Amino acid sequence: MTAPTRRVVANISLSLDGRVTGPGGEYDMGWIAPHALSAGARSHMVEVTGAATTALLGRKNYQGFAGFWPAVADDEAADVSDRTFARWLNDVEKVVFSSTLEKVEWQNARLATADPAATVKELREQEGGDIIVLASTSVIRQLIDADELDRLSITLCPELVGGGARLFPDGPAASSWSLTATSTTESGALCLLYDRVRQA
Protein backbone atom coordinates (compact mmCIF):
# COMPACT_ATOMS: atom_id res chain seq x y z
CA MET A 1 0.00 0.00 0.00
CA THR A 2 1.43 3.38 -0.99
CA ALA A 3 1.53 6.35 1.37
CA PRO A 4 -1.02 9.12 0.79
CA THR A 5 0.25 11.70 -1.66
CA ARG A 6 -1.79 14.60 -0.31
CA ARG A 7 -1.71 15.75 3.32
CA VAL A 8 -5.04 16.41 5.05
CA VAL A 9 -4.93 19.33 7.50
CA ALA A 10 -7.55 20.59 9.96
CA ASN A 11 -7.44 24.22 11.07
CA ILE A 12 -9.37 25.19 14.21
CA SER A 13 -9.35 27.66 17.11
CA LEU A 14 -9.81 26.29 20.64
CA SER A 15 -10.21 27.78 24.09
CA LEU A 16 -8.09 26.56 26.99
CA ASP A 17 -11.02 24.40 28.09
CA GLY A 18 -11.26 22.81 24.64
CA ARG A 19 -14.27 24.73 23.33
CA VAL A 20 -14.99 25.75 19.75
CA THR A 21 -18.04 27.82 20.73
CA GLY A 22 -19.13 29.60 23.88
CA PRO A 23 -22.06 28.85 26.22
CA GLY A 24 -24.36 31.07 24.12
CA GLY A 25 -24.53 28.51 21.32
CA GLU A 26 -22.95 27.83 17.95
CA TYR A 27 -22.54 31.53 17.06
CA ASP A 28 -21.00 32.47 20.43
CA MET A 29 -17.46 32.90 19.14
CA GLY A 30 -16.66 36.49 20.09
CA TRP A 31 -13.90 35.24 22.39
CA ILE A 32 -11.95 34.08 19.31
CA ALA A 33 -11.99 37.44 17.51
CA PRO A 34 -9.25 39.27 19.47
CA HIS A 35 -6.89 36.36 18.84
CA ALA A 36 -7.88 35.67 15.22
CA LEU A 37 -7.34 39.32 14.32
CA SER A 38 -3.77 39.50 15.60
CA ALA A 39 -0.96 39.80 13.07
CA GLY A 40 0.52 36.50 14.26
CA ALA A 41 -2.73 34.57 13.81
CA ARG A 42 -3.30 36.10 10.38
CA SER A 43 0.22 35.18 9.31
CA HIS A 44 -0.27 31.64 10.65
CA MET A 45 -3.48 31.25 8.63
CA VAL A 46 -1.75 32.33 5.41
CA GLU A 47 1.12 29.92 6.11
CA VAL A 48 -1.13 26.95 6.91
CA THR A 49 -3.40 27.45 3.91
CA GLY A 50 -0.67 28.36 1.42
CA ALA A 51 0.18 24.74 0.56
CA ALA A 52 -3.47 23.71 0.15
CA THR A 53 -5.27 23.42 -3.17
CA THR A 54 -8.54 22.04 -1.75
CA ALA A 55 -10.61 23.40 1.15
CA LEU A 56 -13.28 21.36 2.93
CA LEU A 57 -16.22 23.20 4.49
CA GLY A 58 -19.39 22.26 6.31
CA ARG A 59 -22.58 24.09 5.37
CA LYS A 60 -22.51 26.69 8.16
CA ASN A 61 -18.89 27.63 7.57
CA TYR A 62 -19.42 27.71 3.82
CA GLN A 63 -22.32 30.14 4.19
CA GLY A 64 -20.42 32.31 6.67
CA PHE A 65 -17.23 32.36 4.61
CA ALA A 66 -19.05 32.95 1.30
CA GLY A 67 -20.91 35.90 2.80
CA PHE A 68 -17.73 37.63 3.94
CA TRP A 69 -14.45 36.64 2.27
CA PRO A 70 -15.00 37.11 -1.49
CA ALA A 71 -15.21 40.90 -1.17
CA VAL A 72 -12.12 41.10 1.05
CA ALA A 73 -9.84 39.97 -1.79
CA ASP A 74 -9.97 43.37 -3.51
CA ASP A 75 -10.61 45.56 -0.46
CA GLU A 76 -7.64 47.93 -0.25
CA ALA A 77 -8.63 48.85 3.30
CA ALA A 78 -8.38 45.23 4.48
CA ASP A 79 -5.32 43.79 6.20
CA VAL A 80 -2.80 42.46 3.66
CA SER A 81 -2.86 38.97 5.21
CA ASP A 82 -6.66 38.94 5.04
CA ARG A 83 -6.52 39.91 1.35
CA THR A 84 -4.01 37.11 0.70
CA PHE A 85 -6.22 34.59 2.46
CA ALA A 86 -9.34 35.85 0.67
CA ARG A 87 -7.68 35.57 -2.76
CA TRP A 88 -6.54 32.04 -1.95
CA LEU A 89 -10.03 31.18 -0.74
CA ASN A 90 -11.64 32.53 -3.91
CA ASP A 91 -9.29 30.54 -6.13
CA VAL A 92 -9.01 27.25 -4.24
CA GLU A 93 -11.21 24.21 -4.92
CA LYS A 94 -13.92 24.23 -2.23
CA VAL A 95 -15.76 21.04 -1.32
CA VAL A 96 -18.92 21.69 0.69
CA PHE A 97 -20.60 19.00 2.81
CA SER A 98 -24.32 19.57 3.21
CA SER A 99 -27.52 17.54 3.15
CA THR A 100 -29.70 20.64 2.79
CA LEU A 101 -28.02 22.88 0.21
CA GLU A 102 -29.07 22.25 -3.38
CA LYS A 103 -26.31 24.33 -4.96
CA VAL A 104 -23.27 26.44 -4.12
CA GLU A 105 -22.49 29.60 -6.06
CA TRP A 106 -19.01 30.63 -4.88
CA GLN A 107 -16.47 30.19 -7.66
CA ASN A 108 -14.63 26.85 -7.62
CA ALA A 109 -17.07 25.40 -5.05
CA ARG A 110 -18.97 22.14 -5.36
CA LEU A 111 -21.25 20.05 -3.18
CA ALA A 112 -19.89 16.72 -1.96
CA THR A 113 -21.98 13.66 -2.71
CA ALA A 114 -20.12 11.36 -0.29
CA ASP A 115 -19.22 11.64 3.40
CA PRO A 116 -16.00 13.49 4.35
CA ALA A 117 -13.86 10.36 4.81
CA ALA A 118 -14.86 8.86 1.46
CA THR A 119 -14.40 12.23 -0.25
CA VAL A 120 -10.92 12.63 1.22
CA LYS A 121 -9.92 9.17 0.08
CA GLU A 122 -10.90 10.15 -3.47
CA LEU A 123 -9.11 13.49 -3.24
CA ARG A 124 -5.92 11.84 -2.01
CA GLU A 125 -5.74 9.95 -5.29
CA GLN A 126 -5.88 13.15 -7.32
CA GLU A 127 -3.08 15.57 -8.10
CA GLY A 128 -2.84 18.59 -5.84
CA GLY A 129 -1.48 20.13 -2.69
CA ASP A 130 -2.77 19.87 0.86
CA ILE A 131 -6.45 19.32 1.61
CA ILE A 132 -7.50 21.62 4.46
CA VAL A 133 -10.60 21.63 6.65
CA LEU A 134 -11.46 25.20 7.59
CA ALA A 135 -12.88 25.19 11.12
CA SER A 136 -15.73 22.75 10.36
CA THR A 137 -15.82 20.70 13.55
CA SER A 138 -18.19 18.01 12.27
CA VAL A 139 -15.92 17.36 9.27
CA ILE A 140 -12.82 17.31 11.47
CA ARG A 141 -14.41 14.81 13.86
CA GLN A 142 -15.43 12.48 11.03
CA LEU A 143 -11.94 12.55 9.54
CA ILE A 144 -10.33 11.85 12.92
CA ASP A 145 -12.72 8.93 13.49
CA ALA A 146 -11.77 7.53 10.06
CA ASP A 147 -8.03 8.18 10.66
CA GLU A 148 -7.94 10.39 7.56
CA LEU A 149 -6.38 13.45 9.21
CA ASP A 150 -2.62 14.03 8.94
CA ARG A 151 -2.11 17.42 10.58
CA LEU A 152 -3.90 19.50 13.22
CA SER A 153 -3.42 23.26 13.13
CA ILE A 154 -4.73 24.58 16.45
CA THR A 155 -4.83 28.21 17.52
CA LEU A 156 -5.08 27.87 21.30
CA CYS A 157 -6.73 31.00 22.67
CA PRO A 158 -5.96 32.01 26.28
CA GLU A 159 -9.64 31.97 27.27
CA LEU A 160 -11.66 29.78 29.62
CA VAL A 161 -15.07 29.92 27.97
CA GLY A 162 -16.88 27.86 30.58
CA GLY A 163 -19.38 26.17 28.28
CA GLY A 164 -20.18 25.42 24.67
CA ALA A 165 -19.28 22.75 22.18
CA ARG A 166 -16.01 20.86 22.43
CA LEU A 167 -13.94 19.78 19.45
CA PHE A 168 -13.22 16.43 21.10
CA PRO A 169 -16.17 14.97 22.97
CA ASP A 170 -15.69 11.49 24.39
CA GLY A 171 -15.51 8.87 21.69
CA PRO A 172 -12.69 9.30 19.14
CA ALA A 173 -10.19 6.47 19.01
CA ALA A 174 -6.88 7.15 20.73
CA SER A 175 -4.10 8.46 18.49
CA SER A 176 -0.64 9.98 18.82
CA TRP A 177 0.50 13.35 17.47
CA SER A 178 3.90 15.01 17.21
CA LEU A 179 4.46 18.76 17.68
CA THR A 180 5.83 20.08 14.38
CA ALA A 181 5.84 23.85 14.90
CA THR A 182 4.70 26.48 17.37
CA SER A 183 4.44 30.26 17.46
CA THR A 184 2.97 32.84 19.80
CA THR A 185 0.75 35.73 18.74
CA GLU A 186 0.59 39.24 20.18
CA SER A 187 -2.65 38.34 21.98
CA GLY A 188 -1.01 35.42 23.78
CA ALA A 189 -2.57 32.70 21.62
CA LEU A 190 -0.45 29.73 20.60
CA CYS A 191 -0.43 28.50 17.00
CA LEU A 192 0.35 24.79 17.13
CA LEU A 193 0.97 22.30 14.34
CA TYR A 194 0.68 18.61 15.19
CA ASP A 195 1.37 15.78 12.73
CA ARG A 196 -0.27 12.38 13.09
CA VAL A 197 2.13 9.68 14.22
CA ARG A 198 1.39 6.40 12.44
CA GLN A 199 3.14 3.07 12.76
CA ALA A 200 5.24 2.19 9.72
N, C-alpha and C positions, 0 to 999 in steps of 0.2 A: 504494500500500500504506500503510495507516495504522500509526502507531506503537503498540506494545503499550500497553495501558491499565493493566496491572498489573506492578509491578516484581518481579523474582525475585531474592531475596537468599540468599546462602549464609553461614552462621555456623559458624566453625571455630576451634579453638585449635591453634597450631603452636609447635614448638620453634624455636630459632634455626637448627638444622640442617634445618628443614623437615619434621619428623616429626609424625605425628598419634598414633602409639603409640611405646612404648619397645621395646628389644631383647627384652623378655620375651614379646612377642606382642601380640595385639589388645586384651587387657585390661590391658596395662602402661601405665597412664595416671596413675599416682600423682604424676608430676611436674607434672601440670596442676593438681591440687587446690589447692595453696597460692595459685595465681594466680586460679583460678576462684572461690575463696571470699572474695576481697578485696571490699571495699565498691565499689571502682571497677568491677571486672569484673561484679559483680551489677547495678550501675546500668546499665552498658553493655548487658547482656543485656535488661533491661527496656526500654531505649530502642530497641534494634534490633528487638525483637519486637513492640513496641507498635503499629506500623502494619500488622502482618500479620494477615490473617484466614484464612490457610491455612498449615499446616505440613506439610512433606514429611519423611518418616522412612523409613530403611531398616529391615529387620526387627530387627537387633540393637539399634539405638537405640530403636526402638519398644518392644521388650520391656524394655530397661533403664529407659526413661523411665516406662513404664506401671507398673512395679514400684515406683517411688519417688515420683514427683511428685504423683499424685492426692491422697495423704494430707497433703501439705505445705500445700495450699491453706487448710485450716482448723486448722493446727497453730499455736497461739498462741506456742509456744516457738521457732518458726522465724523466721529473718531476714525482715523486712518485704518486702525485694526478692524473696526466694525465694517468699514467699506470693503476691506479685503475679504473678510468672512462672508459678507453679503454677496460679493461677486462670485466667490467660490460656490456659495449655496445656490445661486441662480444657475450656474453652469453645470453643477454636478448632477449625475443621475440620482434621482430621488425615488425610493421605493416606499410606498405608503401602505400600511397595514390597516384595513378597516373593513368591517362587515356592514357598515351603513352608508358609506359614501358610494355614489354611483359613478363619479368621475372626479378627476383632479385636473386643475387648469394651469398650475404653475409649470413653466417650461421645464422640460426634461424630467417630469414627474410621471409616475405610473402607479396604478393600484396593483398590489400583490394578490395573486390568486391562491397562493399556498401559505402555510403558516411560516413564521420567521425562520425556524430551524431548517425547514425544507428549502425555503428561498435562499438562505445563506449557502446551503450545500450546492445549489445550482450556481450561485454567483461565484463561489470559489473556483469553479471549473472554467470560468470565463476570464478573459484577459482584463487586467485592470489593477489599480492600486488598492489601498486599504478600503475596507467596508466599515463605515462608522455608524453607530446608533447614536442619534442626537437626543439624549435625555428622555427617551421613551422607556419608562420603567417596565412596562409590561413586556416589551420586546426584549429588553435586557434580561429579565427574569427567565423568559422562555429560552433564550440562547444559553444562559448559564445552565439551566436544567438539562439542555441537550448537549452540553459540553462543546458548544460551537462559538465560544468567546475566547479570544486570544489575549486581549489587552483590556485593562480597566483604566480609564482616565478619570480620576476622582478629584474634584475641587472640594476640599474639606473646609467648610466655613466654620469659624470660631463662634458658633451659636448653639445654645441648648434650646431647642424649639419647644420641647415639652409635650408634644403630641403631633399627630399627623401620620401619614403613610411612611412606612419604612421601605428602603430598597430591598432589604433582605429579611423578609419574614421567615419564620421557621419553615424548613422544608427543603431548601436546595441541598443537593449532595455535596459532601465535603470536597474541597479542592485546595490546591496549594498555588500561591502566587509569589512572584519575586519582584522586589522593588527595582525598577529600571531607572527612574529619574524622579527628582523632586525639586520644587522651587517654591519660594514664599512670595506672596503678593504684598502690596502696600497695606492692605486691609488686615493682614494677618492670616489669610487663608493659605492653605497648602495645596499645591497642584501636584498630584501623585500619579505616577504611571506604574502599573503593575502588570507583568506578563505572566500568563498561565504557565505553570510548571507541569509538564506532562512526562510520563515515563517513556523512555526510548523504546 
